């Protein structure tokens, strides 16, 4: 297998450093910013190992949404026979067949959790030489999960190992341990709490469970910074976009602000008052708090929750249930604002990506775009195969200049450098996820300035979320700040 595409200098450097490191140990990590080409860099490493006859098979574990993207990259950049690159998807028999009959196998993380699949890979490694790549290695940051433990187990059986990520540390310094345990356990050790006690600061915290108070260890920072940095640098090569690429400018427009009116405004006020009362309960977990706040985010987008009376076949009332009622685009402020924005942008002159959070929003966005009769919309829905097909259609079809996708589906592994405008129809709590979505269009191959626009509803939780992103702090810290009232959270005045 040979690579047909010429690598950039920073990619060549990454390949060189990885090969040098592999002379000492069999694992390494490439922490390359989104858009710097870590997939192509990995393919060059794969090509080298095959040509040197050092491996028999490659297994790539990655998020479900980017499996077919990996396969497309192999076919695009190498002379490999497509039949030798398979996506292991479906039931166990389908995955087993893909693994047994190809040189390069791409599987999603959950696919490895199937016991029979893990046993198959393990049995193969006992008699053959496998190169195991974990793409988006931050997915294994939690050492407790079954996913992480299986990857550690199979990594120990592999001939070569490589971890890839643009953001290896997403929630705290402890995130790095599980990733390094996969690539090179000699750096930070093979026991999590030994690593914590050696390098990190730990405090004893308490949580009130109502019937009792429970203590737990809380990591609050790095204690041995010099040792932590030395280990981090020894086991990885870091590439920052600003250091290696001359990309067009990012332009962040002032947020397009709108206000709720009529039914939506009244409904939001009622829900906000209810949320303030519920949030006063100190025993609520963060998960419960997020569920309460999610309702406000949905109302902001035009999904009114009300009690709907249920009737049996005889027409007799027998109960009530929560029902979603979508406010039509005629009376929906966020839909109106999106329509005005698209009129100003003129979709036919751009490739536009509209990012949303909730499934219902996709239909609302589609209804707005249908008013532009000359424009087609490409939604990202369904399997990873359908996602890849939608992106190819969006890329090449001039009559389809708008792609709409959920933020989680757009955040990992997709090359959308042919788009130049990104509109955030609604907002998600994770600053890290938001950054990753930004970089889907601002990456190698981009030739135009990238324009970013947020639709923000004044006086709502939208403003709270935007402040979180601006301050770049953890959501959990923001929600429990002593100087932030529940009213400030739900009305965005904190």
Secondary structure by P-SEA (a helix, b strand, c coil): ccccccccaaaaaaaaaaaaaaacccbbbbbccccccaaaaaaaaaaaaaaaccccbbbbbbccccaaaaaaaaaacccccccccccccccaaaaaaaaacccbbbbccccccaaaaaaaaaaaaacbbbbbbbcccccccccccaaaaaaaaaaaaccbbbbbbccccccccccaaaaaaacccccccccaaaaaaacbbbbbbbbbcccbbbbbbbbccccaaaaaaaaaaacbbbbbccccccccbbbbcccbbbbbcaaaaaaaaaaaaaaaaaaccccccaaaaaaaaaaaaaaaacbbbbbbbbbcccccccbbbbbbbbbcccccaaaaaaaaaaaaacccccbbbbbbccaaaaaaaaaaacccccbbbbbbcccaaaaaaaaaaaaccccccbbbbcccccccccccccccbbbcccccccaaaaaaaaaccccccccbbbbbbbbcccccaaaaaaaaaaacccaaaaaacccccaaaaaaccc
